[in-house]
């Protein structure tokens, strides 16, 4: 849904700029600025997603080590007959 909204916003922005009564050079300059702004926002979004994925990966590794440790402890207890 977010990508559809972003595309709609982008297309609306470009359409508005193209039909504006400004000189062509001014319109191109504004388009260029808006495109650069949009690229920066997209790059920031990608960085945020990458950071969240890395954080999730690290947390999953910690949980996996904890589960392994608990499983080994349980297996040891079962072998020794300790409840």
CNS distance restraints for C-alpha pairs under 8 A (distance, minus, plus):
assign (resid   1 and name CA) (resid   5 and name CA) 6.39 0.50 0.50
assign (resid   2 and name CA) (resid   6 and name CA) 6.20 0.50 0.50
assign (resid   3 and name CA) (resid   7 and name CA) 6.10 0.50 0.50
assign (resid   4 and name CA) (resid   8 and name CA) 6.05 0.50 0.50
assign (resid   5 and name CA) (resid   9 and name CA) 6.07 0.50 0.50
assign (resid   6 and name CA) (resid  10 and name CA) 6.08 0.50 0.50
assign (resid   7 and name CA) (resid  11 and name CA) 6.04 0.50 0.50
assign (resid   8 and name CA) (resid  12 and name CA) 6.02 0.50 0.50
assign (resid   9 and name CA) (resid  13 and name CA) 6.04 0.50 0.50
assign (resid  10 and name CA) (resid  14 and name CA) 6.17 0.50 0.50
assign (resid  11 and name CA) (resid  15 and name CA) 6.02 0.50 0.50
assign (resid  12 and name CA) (resid  16 and name CA) 6.02 0.50 0.50
assign (resid  13 and name CA) (resid  17 and name CA) 6.19 0.50 0.50
assign (resid  14 and name CA) (resid  18 and name CA) 6.07 0.50 0.50
assign (resid  14 and name CA) (resid  31 and name CA) 7.19 0.50 0.50
assign (resid  15 and name CA) (resid  19 and name CA) 6.29 0.50 0.50
assign (resid  16 and name CA) (resid  20 and name CA) 6.10 0.50 0.50
assign (resid  17 and name CA) (resid  27 and name CA) 6.28 0.50 0.50
assign (resid  17 and name CA) (resid  30 and name CA) 7.78 0.50 0.50
assign (resid  17 and name CA) (resid  31 and name CA) 7.12 0.50 0.50
assign (resid  18 and name CA) (resid  27 and name CA) 6.98 0.50 0.50
assign (resid  20 and name CA) (resid  27 and name CA) 7.70 0.50 0.50
assign (resid  22 and name CA) (resid  26 and name CA) 6.33 0.50 0.50
assign (resid  22 and name CA) (resid  27 and name CA) 6.19 0.50 0.50
assign (resid  23 and name CA) (resid  27 and name CA) 6.27 0.50 0.50
assign (resid  24 and name CA) (resid  28 and name CA) 6.06 0.50 0.50
assign (resid  25 and name CA) (resid  29 and name CA) 6.10 0.50 0.50
assign (resid  26 and name CA) (resid  30 and name CA) 6.16 0.50 0.50
assign (resid  27 and name CA) (resid  31 and name CA) 6.06 0.50 0.50
assign (resid  28 and name CA) (resid  32 and name CA) 6.03 0.50 0.50
assign (resid  29 and name CA) (resid  33 and name CA) 6.25 0.50 0.50
assign (resid  30 and name CA) (resid  34 and name CA) 6.07 0.50 0.50
assign (resid  31 and name CA) (resid  35 and name CA) 5.95 0.50 0.50
assign (resid  32 and name CA) (resid  36 and name CA) 6.14 0.50 0.50
assign (resid  33 and name CA) (resid  37 and name CA) 6.14 0.50 0.50
assign (resid  34 and name CA) (resid  38 and name CA) 6.03 0.50 0.50
assign (resid  35 and name CA) (resid  39 and name CA) 6.06 0.50 0.50
assign (resid  36 and name CA) (resid  40 and name CA) 6.17 0.50 0.50
assign (resid  37 and name CA) (resid  41 and name CA) 6.24 0.50 0.50
assign (resid  38 and name CA) (resid  42 and name CA) 6.11 0.50 0.50
assign (resid  39 and name CA) (resid  43 and name CA) 6.05 0.50 0.50
assign (resid  40 and name CA) (resid  44 and name CA) 6.10 0.50 0.50
assign (resid  41 and name CA) (resid  45 and name CA) 6.12 0.50 0.50
assign (resid  42 and name CA) (resid  46 and name CA) 6.18 0.50 0.50
assign (resid  43 and name CA) (resid  47 and name CA) 6.17 0.50 0.50
assign (resid  44 and name CA) (resid  48 and name CA) 6.17 0.50 0.50
assign (resid  45 and name CA) (resid  49 and name CA) 6.22 0.50 0.50
assign (resid  46 and name CA) (resid  50 and name CA) 6.12 0.50 0.50
assign (resid  47 and name CA) (resid  51 and name CA) 6.17 0.50 0.50
assign (resid  48 and name CA) (resid  52 and name CA) 6.24 0.50 0.50
assign (resid  49 and name CA) (resid  53 and name CA) 6.14 0.50 0.50
assign (resid  50 and name CA) (resid  54 and name CA) 6.16 0.50 0.50
assign (resid  51 and name CA) (resid  55 and name CA) 6.13 0.50 0.50
assign (resid  52 and name CA) (resid  56 and name CA) 6.07 0.50 0.50
assign (resid  53 and name CA) (resid  57 and name CA) 6.07 0.50 0.50
assign (resid  54 and name CA) (resid  58 and name CA) 6.20 0.50 0.50
assign (resid  55 and name CA) (resid  59 and name CA) 6.18 0.50 0.50
assign (resid  56 and name CA) (resid  60 and name CA) 6.05 0.50 0.50
assign (resid  57 and name CA) (resid  61 and name CA) 6.23 0.50 0.50
assign (resid  58 and name CA) (resid  62 and name CA) 6.38 0.50 0.50
assign (resid  59 and name CA) (resid  63 and name CA) 6.24 0.50 0.50
assign (resid  60 and name CA) (resid  64 and name CA) 6.03 0.50 0.50
assign (resid  61 and name CA) (resid  65 and name CA) 6.23 0.50 0.50
assign (resid  62 and name CA) (resid  66 and name CA) 6.26 0.50 0.50
assign (resid  63 and name CA) (resid  67 and name CA) 6.10 0.50 0.50
assign (resid  64 and name CA) (resid  68 and name CA) 6.09 0.50 0.50
assign (resid  65 and name CA) (resid  69 and name CA) 6.12 0.50 0.50
assign (resid  66 and name CA) (resid  70 and name CA) 6.18 0.50 0.50
assign (resid  67 and name CA) (resid  71 and name CA) 6.04 0.50 0.50
assign (resid  68 and name CA) (resid  72 and name CA) 6.10 0.50 0.50
assign (resid  69 and name CA) (resid  73 and name CA) 6.14 0.50 0.50
assign (resid  70 and name CA) (resid  74 and name CA) 6.07 0.50 0.50
assign (resid  71 and name CA) (resid  75 and name CA) 6.06 0.50 0.50
assign (resid  72 and name CA) (resid  76 and name CA) 6.09 0.50 0.50
assign (resid  73 and name CA) (resid  77 and name CA) 6.22 0.50 0.50
assign (resid  74 and name CA) (resid  78 and name CA) 6.18 0.50 0.50
assign (resid  75 and name CA) (resid  79 and name CA) 6.18 0.50 0.50
assign (resid  76 and name CA) (resid  80 and name CA) 6.19 0.50 0.50
assign (resid  77 and name CA) (resid  81 and name CA) 5.92 0.50 0.50
assign (resid  77 and name CA) (resid  82 and name CA) 4.89 0.50 0.50
assign (resid  77 and name CA) (resid  83 and name CA) 6.57 0.50 0.50
assign (resid  78 and name CA) (resid  82 and name CA) 6.15 0.50 0.50
assign (resid  78 and name CA) (resid  83 and name CA) 7.13 0.50 0.50
